[in-house]
Amino acid sequence: MSALSASAVQRVNAALSEFRAYVAALGDERRRNMRSGDLLSAMIAAQEHEDRLSQDELLATCILLAFAGHAST
C-alpha cells in the first residue's frame, strides 16, 4: 500500500472539514427543530439535558457512525 500524496491528504482534510461543517449545521437545525425517534436528536438531547457529550464528541461520533456504516455496507 502506498502513502497518499500531499495533494491527496489536502483533499481528504478538506472533505473532512466540509463533512464536519455539514454535521454541525445538521445538529444546529435539529436543536432548533427537535425531533424524536432518530439517533442524532437523541444524542443532542443527551448532550443538552444530561451533558454527556461535548460538541466535539457529538460531531466525532456522527462522523464515526457515517464512516462505519459506509464501510460495512
N, C-alpha and C positions, 0 to 999 in steps of 0.2 A: 504494500500500500504506500503510495507516495504522499508526501506532505502537500498541503494546499499552498498555492502561490499567494503572494502578498495581496494581489488584487482579489483573489477568491476570498481570502479572510476578510477583506474590507466589505465585500458584497454580503457575506454571511452576517457580519456585525451590523451592517445597515438593515438587512432584512429582520434581524432580531430586534433592533431598535424600533422599527416600524411595527412589528407584531406586538411588542410591549406597549407601544402607544395605543394600538388598536384595543388591546385588552383593557388598558387603563380607561379609555373612553367608554368601552362597554360597561365597565364597572361603575363609572360615573353615571351613566344612563340608568343602570339598574338601581343605583342609590336614589335617583330622582323619581323613578317609577318602579318601586319594589314589587317583585312578583313572588310567587311561591311555587314550589314544585320543581325547581331546577337547581343544579349544583352551585352555580355562580351566586345566585341570590341567597342560598343557604350559607355559603362561605362569607358573603358580605354581612349577613345578619349576625353571624358568629363574631365577625370582626368588630362590628359596631356595638353589639349588645354585651358580648362576653369578653371582648378584647383578646381573642385567641390568636389572631393573625395580624401581623403588621401589613402595611400596604405592599411593601416589597415581597413579603412572604405570600400574600394573596396573588400578586401578579406572577411570581415564580411558580406557584402551584398550578395556576391556569395554563401557563406555557408548558410546564412539565406534562400536564394531562393531555394537552393537544398533541404534543410530540409522541407521548406514549401511545395514544390512540391511533396515531398515524402509523407508527412503527409496527403495531400489532395487527393491522388490517391489510 
